[in-house]
Amino acid sequence: MSQALLYSFRRCPYAMRARLALRYSGVPVQIVEVSLKAKPAEMLALSPKGTVPVLSVEGRVIEESLEIMQWALMQQDPEDWLLQDDPTVYALITENDQVFKHHLNRYKYPERFPEQPMEAYRAEGEVFLRKLEALLAEREYLLADHLSLADAALVPFVRQFAHVDREWFAGTPYYRLQAWLQRFLESPLFIAVMAKA
């Protein structure tokens, strides 16, 4: 396989989860860190919508983070992150991407959404946090006894939510979720994909 090329932005949660799957699967990839203020012409030629991540591999362009993750795991999935294509994985990711992310954006940038106070957006996001906390009552990870695609796809967003007000998050009763997030943030995989080039 010729080396894949990933256009990424280090702190973008979508790019983060793409990098997690590529690193885990061992796919050789060259990562191009993109300045969102000066997007490279080569990236825009491949993907005119201009958002990261964008993966270019063997003449193919993959523009959605979840599709990049799935592509990487189709190359190699040594620890069964796909959980044999369990539909629960995709249902949880869809809820994260379509519902939780909506509340996260409003909680993180309340000045852009003055219709409600920040705390109201946070409370709406907490509905999902409570669901994750309940899932973690069963096991150390969301859907299995090991990391899965669901954990890797959700963790960048839960991290963002937790970091809006770290003191508040530390004081919540989501003890299992706090431990899950901390374990992930301290993992060699996460540290590797967050390293500055």
N, C-alpha and C positions, 0 to 999 in steps of 0.2 A: 504494500500500500504506500502511495506517495504521502508525504507528510501533510497533515491537515493544517489549515490556517484558521485561527479563531480571532475574530475582532471582539474585544472585550473591554469592559470598564470595571476596574477592580471592585468598586463598592456597589455596583448594580446587582440586586438580588437575582435577577434573571441570568446575568452573565456568571454570577457566582455558582449557581446550581449547574450551569453548563460545564464550568471548569471542574466542579466536583466529580461529575460523571465521567468526563474525559480522563481525568487523573486516575480515578478508581479503575477504569477499564484498561488503563495502560496504553491508550491510543497515543502515538507520537503526534504532538501538536505544537505548532508555533503560535504563541499568543501575541497579538498586537494590541497593546494598550491604547485605547482611543481617547482623545480629548473630545468631550461632548461639544465643546465650543468650536473645534476645528476638526471635523470628521474627515478621515482620509478619502480622497477621490476614489481610490481602489475599492474601498468598502461600499461607497455610495453607488459605484458602478455595479457591484454584485447585488446590493440591496438598497434600492432607492428610498425605502421608508426611513432609513438612517438610524435605526435603533439597534443596540447590542442586546444579545450576542448574535453574531453572524458566523457560521461555519462554512468554509469552502473546502471541499474534499473531493478529489477525483472528478472534477468538472461539475460537481453538484453543490448547490447553495442551500443551506438549511438556516432559516431565519427565526425559528421559534425555539426558545430554551428547552421546552419539554421534548420537542422533536430531536434536538441535539442530544439530550440525555438518552432518549430511546435509541438513537443511532449508535451512540457510544456503547450502550449495553448490548446491542446486537453484535458488536464486534467481540466483546468479551464481558462476561458477567460472572466472575469467579465465586462470588458469595450470594448469588441469586437475589440481587436487588429488585429484579422484576417480580419476584414472588410468583413465578410461573404465570405471569400476566393476570394476576388476581384483579378483578375489576374494582375491588375496594380501594386499591392503590390510586387508580385514576379518579375515582369519586372524591377521595380526600383532596387530591391535588386540584381538582376542578373547584371544589368549595373554597380552597385557599385562594386560587387565582381569581375567581369571580366574585366571591363574597368578602372574605377576610381582607384581601388587598384593597378593596373599595373603602372599607372602614380604616384600614391602616393609612391610606393616603390622606384621609380627612383628619385623623388623629395626629399624623406627623406634620401636616401643614394646615392647622386650623384657621390661619389667617386667610387662606384661599377659599375656605368654606365657612363663612361667618354665620350661616343659617342656624348652627347649633354650637354650644360650647364644646371645647376639646374633650371634656369628661364624657359627654354624650357619645362622641365617636369612639372613645376608648371603651365605654361600656358595650357598644355594639360589637367591637372587636373581641371583647372578652367572651362572648358567646362561643366563639371558635376555640379560644384558649381553654375554656372549660371542657369542651369536647376532647381536645388533645390530652388534657390532664386525666380525663376518664379513660382514654385509650391506654395511657401509660400506667394505669393501675393494674393492668393485666401483665405487663412486661416492660423491659427496659427501653424498647423502641416502639414506634407507633403501631406497626402492624405485624411485627415478627420479633423473634428473639435476637435479631441482628439488624444492622442498618438495611434499609430498603430505599427504593426510589422515592417513596413518600417522605421519609426523613430528610433526604438530601434536597428534595424539591421544596420542602416547607421551611427548613431551618433558616435560610437567609431572611425570610419574611418575619418569622417569629423573633429573630435577632433584631431586626429593625424595630419591631413593636416594642420589645424589651428596652431598647436603647433610647426611645423617645424620652422616657423618664425612668432611669435605672433604679432610683430609690423606690419609686412606686412599685415597679415590677418585683424588686427584692422583698417588698413587704406583702406581696400577695400570697394567698394560700395555694398557689400553683407550684407546690414543692417538687413534684415529679417533673413538671415541665421545666422548671428552673434547672434541675439536675441534668435533664436530657439536653438542654441547650448548652450548659456549661461543659458537659462531657464532649459534645460535638465541637465546641469552640476550642477545646484543648486537644482535640484529636490531631494526629500527624497529617491526616488528609486535609482538614480545614486549614491548618497552619500553612501547609504547602501551597494551597491554591490562593491564599491571601498574601503570600510573600511578595514584597515589592521587587520588581525586576531590577 
